[in-house]
Amino acid sequence: MTRYRSHYCNELNLTHKGNQIILSGWINKKRDHGNLLFLDLRDNYGLTQCVIDKSNSIFKEIEKLPLETVVKIEGKVVQREKDTINLNISTGEIEVSINNFEILGSTKELPMPIFSDQEYAEEIRLKYRFLDLRRKKIHQNIILRSKIISFIRSEMEKLGFLEFQTPILTSSSPEGARDFLVPSRLNPGKFYALPQAPQQFKQLIMVSGFDKYFQIAPCFRDEDARADRSPGEFYQLDVEMSFVEQEDVFNVFEKLFLKVFTKFSNKKILQNKFPKITYSDAMLKYGTDKPDLRNPLIISDLTEIFNRDDVKFEIFKKLVKAGSLVRCLIAKNTKDKPRSFFDKIDNWAKEQGSSGLAYFTIENNDKFVGKGPVGKFFSEDSIVEIMKITNAEEGDTVFFSCGKKIEIEKILNLARTKLAEELELIDDNCFSFCWIVDYPMFEKDEITKKIKFSHNPFSMPQGEIKNLDFNDPLSMKAYQYDIVCNGVELSSGAIRNHIPELMYKLFEIAGYSKSNVDEKFSGMINALSYGAPPHGGLAPGIDRIVMLLANEKNIREVTMFPMNQNAQDLMMNAPSNVNDEQLKELNLSVKNKN
């Protein structure tokens, strides 16, 4: 017993009947029944119903207390009447008869109710995040996050990994996103960068002779917000291992994820061994490298069909001759769907910036025909061929899209999700994992047309070094991989390039001179020259893992103090202006935009 409590608000039950106890917490709800006043007292652990009779001298004082006042309650545990028992809470068979109370913390008028889980504007929620965090659902999400992180730490230690902390103030490097820069007072005109990830440091740890490293690492990227990505900062499970190949990394993480997702969710995990899908197959079959495998719909390529003489759909035929592609989705057993269903899908596609989705439904009236706006342009033989390519059957609908590769990948990825939702094909009560492998080492920038790294620049290319074709860099594959669950990318990783000469050559292809590489990566490139082991790793996002396990759609719901969409902390008013004296110390001046 302490001054403030003998028990938590989830502990009391019939075994405590007749005991004098002390509870402290927030007034969650009040119910005035005339002669009796009921209040629910809430702390971090749960709720206890407390009651006071009107005849009690302190009745009127308690009656006036607003919700969210922090109070200490002294009283006696009594059994509830049978018709008032609440089996939804652990203390539902008892209540506390109040003898005395003390106000520990008063409250102003609330900008939002705490006992409600209804949605409120982001501005209100983030400005008063400390109140938002009191709400049951999000409070439990944050507790879940803590438990998940603790469990991960324990499991990593069991697997022989050591936890190390890496620097926060480091140098800027081209790792894919914009850096947050920190000016140096002692080195005028120079800047630190907050780490986008501990990439170079974890590789240096391997060069230092440590075998297995992990860290719950803070990462900072000046990126735009998304539902599955916080602006500004996030945490990842940063992992690196020496003397490993790709499969060795996969084995560790498959075991870890199976344990984590089994422990913290009742949802079914569809695979004990996660399937591997090549990047090219993922883009062809799903239109994305983050496929939701709960969705059974598969994209098929029908470009060659439109070179047939018995296909008269001239709009697509002309586009194909000009270099466009045609790909499709098959919606099973949709022949009885009303016209409004198909119009809805077509209009939706136009809203996404597409020209729409052409379609026909396969019918068999002594011969196969296409029913729908474009069905008349296809012969029976061409429809049979489409059925062979796509595994379509009578009664299925073929939805087509025509355009450049990047355009149809985008629209059919979205259409795949839209159709699955409309047809209720996705089982929300399961997790489906996969690995995306064989990423291209390089890609061509759509705007500049220059060759650039497609993924992590420190990755090892596939194949024997002596056989690599440096004259055809777009054909190179890398030992790069992503792990995806339910359409959410949890992590990127790679087997690292630990050979300096090869690294120089690959960076040269991407437009970096040897001196550029030495300047940007001096610490790591120098270290690799002193005997570096083969090594690789992965860095799953903690926030995304918790988001999936909490069954939330937005990462904000599992983050303690997130920023808004504009990377602003409305509660702490960050970023903020600084005074002239501070700027002077840093040898900086602010140039206002006109």
KELUMTI-634519 format. One record per residue (C-alpha): residue number from 1; x, y, z. Coordinates in steps of 0.05 Angstrom, whole numbers, plus 5000, padded with zeros to 4 digits. Layout:
! KELUMTI-634519
pos	xx	yy	zz
NUM	X	Y	Z
...
! end
This chain:
! KELUMTI-634519
pos	xx	yy	zz
1	5000	5000	5000
2	5023	5071	4984
3	4993	5137	5001
4	4955	5138	4936
5	4932	5067	4928
6	4926	4999	4957
7	4903	4968	4892
8	4900	4983	4817
9	4832	4995	4785
10	4831	4926	4753
11	4847	4885	4815
12	4787	4884	4861
13	4740	4826	4862
14	4695	4787	4910
15	4755	4763	4950
16	4765	4835	4972
17	4693	4842	4997
18	4690	4882	5061
19	4762	4908	5054
20	4779	4981	5062
21	4818	5003	5001
22	4849	5063	4967
23	4845	5076	4892
24	4872	5134	4851
25	4856	5152	4780
26	4814	5193	4732
27	4738	5200	4735
28	4719	5165	4671
29	4643	5170	4675
30	4589	5192	4724
31	4517	5169	4730
32	4471	5207	4777
33	4411	5164	4801
34	4384	5216	4849
35	4399	5184	4916
36	4460	5149	4889
37	4519	5174	4848
38	4561	5125	4810
39	4629	5141	4781
40	4677	5098	4742
41	4748	5108	4765
42	4801	5093	4712
43	4876	5083	4716
44	4927	5052	4669
45	4903	4982	4686
46	4827	4984	4685
47	4761	5010	4714
48	4727	5005	4782
49	4657	5029	4795
50	4651	5072	4857
51	4586	5094	4891
52	4565	5145	4942
53	4498	5156	4977
54	4465	5225	4977
55	4465	5223	5053
56	4541	5225	5054
57	4567	5295	5072
58	4616	5294	5013
59	4562	5275	4961
60	4553	5345	4933
61	4628	5356	4928
62	4638	5293	4887
63	4576	5308	4846
64	4607	5373	4822
65	4673	5341	4799
66	4682	5344	4723
67	4703	5283	4683
68	4779	5271	4681
69	4790	5300	4749
70	4845	5260	4783
71	4821	5235	4852
72	4840	5189	4908
73	4782	5147	4933
74	4780	5113	5001
75	4724	5064	5012
76	4698	4995	5025
77	4691	4938	4974
78	4619	4914	4968
79	4585	4863	4924
80	4542	4889	4868
81	4469	4871	4861
82	4459	4814	4811
83	4425	4857	4759
84	4483	4907	4760
85	4540	4858	4750
86	4584	4877	4690
87	4623	4816	4665
88	4658	4858	4611
89	4707	4885	4663
90	4750	4847	4714
91	4719	4887	4772
92	4648	4878	4748
93	4623	4838	4808
94	4641	4891	4860
95	4639	4966	4872
96	4671	5012	4922
97	4628	5049	4972
98	4662	5117	4979
99	4681	5140	5049
100	4728	5197	5030
101	4762	5228	4971
102	4818	5277	4953
103	4828	5317	4890
104	4897	5303	4864
105	4892	5339	4798
106	4837	5386	4772
107	4818	5393	4699
108	4796	5446	4651
109	4738	5436	4603
110	4755	5379	4556
111	4763	5392	4481
112	4742	5319	4468
113	4711	5264	4510
114	4758	5211	4536
115	4709	5154	4544
116	4689	5156	4470
117	4727	5123	4413
118	4692	5164	4360
119	4736	5198	4309
120	4757	5271	4318
121	4794	5319	4273
122	4868	5305	4269
123	4883	5376	4292
124	4845	5366	4357
125	4873	5296	4370
126	4946	5316	4359
127	4942	5383	4395
128	4914	5347	4456
129	4951	5282	4445
130	4959	5271	4520
131	4883	5268	4524
132	4877	5226	4461
133	4924	5175	4493
134	4877	5166	4552
135	4823	5138	4506
136	4816	5063	4515
137	4832	5039	4444
138	4894	5081	4432
139	4918	5071	4504
140	4916	4996	4493
141	4951	5004	4426
142	5010	5039	4459
143	5013	4986	4514
144	5012	4933	4459
145	5070	4969	4424
146	5111	4966	4488
147	5098	4892	4497
148	5115	4876	4425
149	5181	4913	4429
150	5198	4879	4495
151	5182	4811	4464
152	5223	4825	4402
153	5283	4844	4445
154	5277	4780	4484
155	5272	4737	4422
156	5331	4771	4388
157	5373	4758	4450
158	5352	4685	4448
159	5376	4682	4376
160	5445	4706	4397
161	5439	4779	4376
162	5471	4835	4415
163	5438	4904	4421
164	5481	4964	4405
165	5464	5038	4397
166	5490	5076	4337
167	5501	5152	4330
168	5444	5200	4319
169	5488	5257	4292
170	5522	5231	4230
171	5538	5250	4158
172	5490	5260	4100
173	5485	5202	4051
174	5442	5186	3990
175	5398	5131	4020
176	5334	5147	3982
177	5300	5202	4022
178	5316	5273	4043
179	5359	5282	4105
180	5342	5324	4165
181	5403	5369	4173
182	5432	5395	4239
183	5480	5455	4236
184	5545	5449	4273
185	5564	5507	4319
186	5636	5484	4327
187	5645	5472	4253
188	5614	5533	4219
189	5580	5520	4152
190	5578	5446	4162
191	5520	5401	4180
192	5505	5335	4213
193	5448	5292	4186
194	5400	5252	4228
195	5405	5180	4206
196	5354	5155	4155
197	5375	5087	4181
198	5438	5062	4216
199	5459	5031	4150
200	5533	5047	4149
201	5542	5039	4224
202	5512	4969	4226
203	5557	4948	4169
204	5616	4977	4207
205	5595	4936	4268
206	5602	4873	4225
207	5670	4896	4201
208	5688	4905	4274
209	5681	4831	4285
210	5613	4829	4320
211	5571	4773	4290
212	5498	4790	4303
213	5472	4860	4317
214	5403	4890	4330
215	5374	4955	4353
216	5305	4986	4361
217	5331	5045	4321
218	5302	5114	4312
219	5303	5136	4239
220	5292	5204	4209
221	5269	5218	4138
222	5242	5282	4109
223	5186	5246	4072
224	5112	5259	4060
225	5063	5225	4106
226	5022	5164	4087
227	4974	5119	4125
228	5031	5069	4135
229	5088	5120	4143
230	5099	5173	4195
231	5130	5238	4172
232	5195	5257	4205
233	5213	5198	4249
234	5198	5125	4261
235	5228	5064	4293
236	5254	5001	4261
237	5282	4934	4284
238	5351	4943	4254
239	5388	4877	4244
240	5454	4856	4212
241	5490	4789	4210
242	5559	4766	4187
243	5576	4706	4144
244	5505	4698	4118
245	5469	4689	4052
246	5399	4711	4034
247	5366	4648	4060
248	5400	4654	4128
249	5368	4722	4137
250	5301	4695	4115
251	5304	4637	4165
252	5316	4684	4224
253	5260	4731	4207
254	5209	4679	4189
255	5218	4648	4257
256	5214	4716	4291
257	5152	4740	4254
258	5116	4674	4266
259	5128	4681	4340
260	5110	4755	4345
261	5046	4750	4303
262	5024	4685	4338
263	5034	4715	4407
264	5000	4782	4396
265	4943	4763	4350
266	4890	4709	4343
267	4889	4716	4268
268	4911	4657	4226
269	4979	4659	4192
270	4971	4629	4123
271	5043	4606	4113
272	5094	4575	4159
273	5145	4583	4104
274	5138	4650	4069
275	5134	4646	3993
276	5186	4682	3950
277	5162	4724	3892
278	5209	4756	3844
279	5203	4831	3834
280	5186	4822	3760
281	5131	4770	3776
282	5103	4815	3830
283	5097	4874	3783
284	5065	4830	3729
285	5016	4791	3772
286	4998	4843	3824
287	5020	4911	3795
288	5061	4925	3858
289	5120	4899	3898
290	5076	4901	3960
291	5022	4849	3942
292	4966	4829	3989
293	4965	4754	3979
294	4899	4748	4016
295	4870	4775	3950
296	4863	4718	3900
297	4859	4762	3838
298	4918	4757	3790
299	4937	4804	3733
300	4951	4773	3665
301	4984	4801	3603
302	4941	4801	3541
303	4983	4846	3496
304	4992	4792	3442
305	4917	4781	3437
306	4911	4850	3405
307	4957	4831	3348
308	4906	4780	3324
309	4865	4794	3261
310	4801	4768	3294
311	4805	4821	3349
312	4773	4885	3323
313	4782	4930	3385
314	4818	4983	3344
315	4832	5033	3400
316	4874	4982	3438
317	4904	4952	3375
318	4932	5020	3354
319	4960	5033	3423
320	4993	4964	3424
321	5026	4978	3356
322	5053	5042	3387
323	5085	5004	3444
324	5030	5001	3497
325	5014	4939	3538
326	4947	4907	3554
327	4936	4872	3620
328	4873	4846	3653
329	4839	4821	3716
330	4788	4766	3720
331	4728	4775	3766
332	4701	4706	3779
333	4626	4689	3775
334	4602	4759	3760
335	4554	4745	3702
336	4494	4759	3747
337	4520	4826	3772
338	4477	4886	3752
339	4501	4937	3702
340	4510	4986	3760
341	4567	4942	3787
342	4607	4948	3723
343	4592	5022	3715
344	4616	5033	3786
345	4683	4999	3772
346	4691	5037	3707
347	4675	5105	3738
348	4721	5089	3797
349	4779	5075	3748
350	4767	5143	3714
351	4769	5176	3782
352	4839	5146	3791
353	4863	5183	3729
354	4854	5124	3681
355	4813	5125	3617
356	4771	5071	3650
357	4769	4995	3647
358	4743	4960	3585
359	4706	4895	3601
360	4663	4838	3578
361	4632	4778	3612
362	4644	4709	3582
363	4580	4673	3562
364	4568	4607	3526
365	4509	4608	3479
366	4530	4548	3436
367	4595	4587	3429
368	4636	4633	3474
369	4618	4706	3467
370	4634	4769	3505
371	4575	4805	3536
372	4589	4878	3550
373	4611	4943	3517
374	4672	4914	3481
375	4652	4840	3476
376	4630	4847	3403
377	4702	4862	3383
378	4727	4793	3402
379	4718	4728	3363
380	4703	4662	3397
381	4775	4638	3383
382	4805	4700	3415
383	4760	4692	3476
384	4781	4619	3483
385	4854	4642	3480
386	4841	4694	3534
387	4809	4640	3576
388	4871	4596	3568
389	4919	4653	3587
390	4878	4677	3648
391	4844	4612	3671
392	4778	4649	3662
393	4713	4609	3656
394	4643	4620	3633
395	4609	4671	3677
396	4674	4709	3692
397	4687	4781	3673
398	4751	4806	3639
399	4772	4877	3658
400	4824	4907	3611
401	4872	4965	3617
402	4918	4990	3562
403	4977	5038	3568
404	5050	5045	3587
405	5077	4993	3635
406	5080	5039	3695
407	5010	5065	3682
408	4975	4997	3677
409	5014	4970	3736
410	4987	5027	3778
411	4915	5023	3757
412	4909	4947	3758
413	4942	4944	3827
414	4888	4992	3851
415	4833	4956	3812
416	4855	4889	3841
417	4842	4917	3911
418	4778	4952	3890
419	4748	4889	3858
420	4768	4846	3918
421	4733	4895	3965
422	4670	4898	3922
423	4668	4822	3916
424	4687	4811	3989
425	4746	4766	3972
426	4794	4786	4027
427	4794	4750	4094
428	4811	4802	4147
429	4822	4747	4198
430	4889	4725	4173
431	4960	4747	4157
432	4994	4730	4092
433	5069	4741	4086
434	5116	4738	4027
435	5186	4757	4006
436	5198	4800	3945
437	5266	4781	3916
438	5311	4793	3856
439	5304	4868	3853
440	5340	4902	3796
441	5406	4933	3818
442	5392	4995	3776
443	5334	5030	3743
444	5326	5088	3694
445	5299	5153	3723
446	5235	5169	3685
447	5250	5243	3684
448	5325	5249	3677
449	5334	5183	3639
450	5397	5171	3681
451	5415	5105	3712
452	5405	5103	3788
453	5404	5052	3844
454	5335	5020	3849
455	5342	5002	3922
456	5398	5003	3973
457	5464	5026	3940
458	5505	4981	3987
459	5474	4917	3961
460	5512	4859	3930
461	5496	4844	3857
462	5477	4773	3840
463	5525	4727	3804
464	5600	4718	3800
465	5636	4785	3798
466	5677	4764	3738
467	5613	4750	3699
468	5577	4815	3714
469	5559	4856	3652
470	5575	4927	3672
471	5555	4950	3602
472	5484	4928	3613
473	5470	4951	3685
474	5394	4948	3677
475	5399	4872	3671
476	5434	4865	3738
477	5396	4835	3796
478	5414	4848	3868
479	5410	4808	3932
480	5356	4856	3956
481	5291	4835	3987
482	5229	4861	4020
483	5183	4827	4069
484	5109	4842	4058
485	5047	4825	4100
486	4976	4838	4078
487	4999	4888	4026
488	5042	4927	4076
489	5117	4930	4065
490	5147	4914	4133
491	5220	4918	4113
492	5273	4924	4061
493	5340	4888	4067
494	5399	4862	4028
495	5462	4822	4027
496	5514	4878	4028
497	5569	4894	3980
498	5632	4885	4022
499	5683	4892	3965
500	5708	4964	3956
501	5730	4955	3884
502	5661	4929	3864
503	5627	4985	3903
504	5667	5038	3865
505	5647	5006	3799
506	5573	5004	3816
507	5572	5075	3842
508	5607	5097	3778
509	5548	5068	3738
510	5501	5110	3780
511	5541	5173	3765
512	5587	5177	3826
513	5662	5187	3818
514	5712	5152	3862
515	5724	5217	3899
516	5648	5225	3909
517	5644	5157	3941
518	5705	5170	3984
519	5675	5235	4007
520	5604	5209	4021
521	5623	5141	4051
522	5694	5151	4074
523	5684	5115	4140
524	5653	5053	4111
525	5693	5047	4046
526	5757	5053	4086
527	5734	5000	4136
528	5715	4952	4080
529	5788	4955	4057
530	5812	4922	4122
531	5780	4854	4117
532	5704	4856	4115
533	5662	4793	4123
534	5603	4777	4078
535	5543	4805	4114
536	5470	4824	4107
537	5408	4844	4144
538	5338	4872	4148
539	5302	4928	4184
540	5227	4917	4195
541	5187	4978	4215
542	5163	4973	4287
543	5106	5021	4275
544	5079	4979	4216
545	5085	4914	4255
546	5044	4943	4312
547	4994	4974	4264
548	4980	4905	4234
549	4975	4871	4302
550	4930	4926	4330
551	4886	4920	4268
552	4893	4993	4253
553	4893	5026	4184
554	4935	5087	4203
555	5004	5086	4235
556	4984	5147	4278
557	4940	5101	4320
558	5000	5062	4346
559	5050	5119	4354
560	5056	5156	4420
561	5067	5227	4394
562	5060	5229	4318
563	5065	5291	4274
564	5010	5314	4228
565	5010	5307	4152
566	5054	5369	4147
567	5107	5341	4194
568	5085	5388	4250
569	5079	5372	4324
570	5017	5411	4342
571	5025	5396	4416
572	5096	5421	4424
573	5092	5472	4367
574	5149	5442	4328
575	5182	5461	4282
576	5187	5531	4311
577	5224	5595	4299
578	5290	5608	4335
579	5317	5675	4356
580	5371	5714	4321
581	5422	5699	4375
582	5415	5624	4364
583	5421	5633	4289
584	5483	5676	4299
585	5516	5622	4341
586	5505	5573	4285
587	5529	5621	4231
588	5460	5617	4198
589	5409	5666	4172
590	5338	5654	4149
591	5317	5675	4080
592	5242	5684	4075
593	5205	5662	4013
594	5174	5719	3973
! end
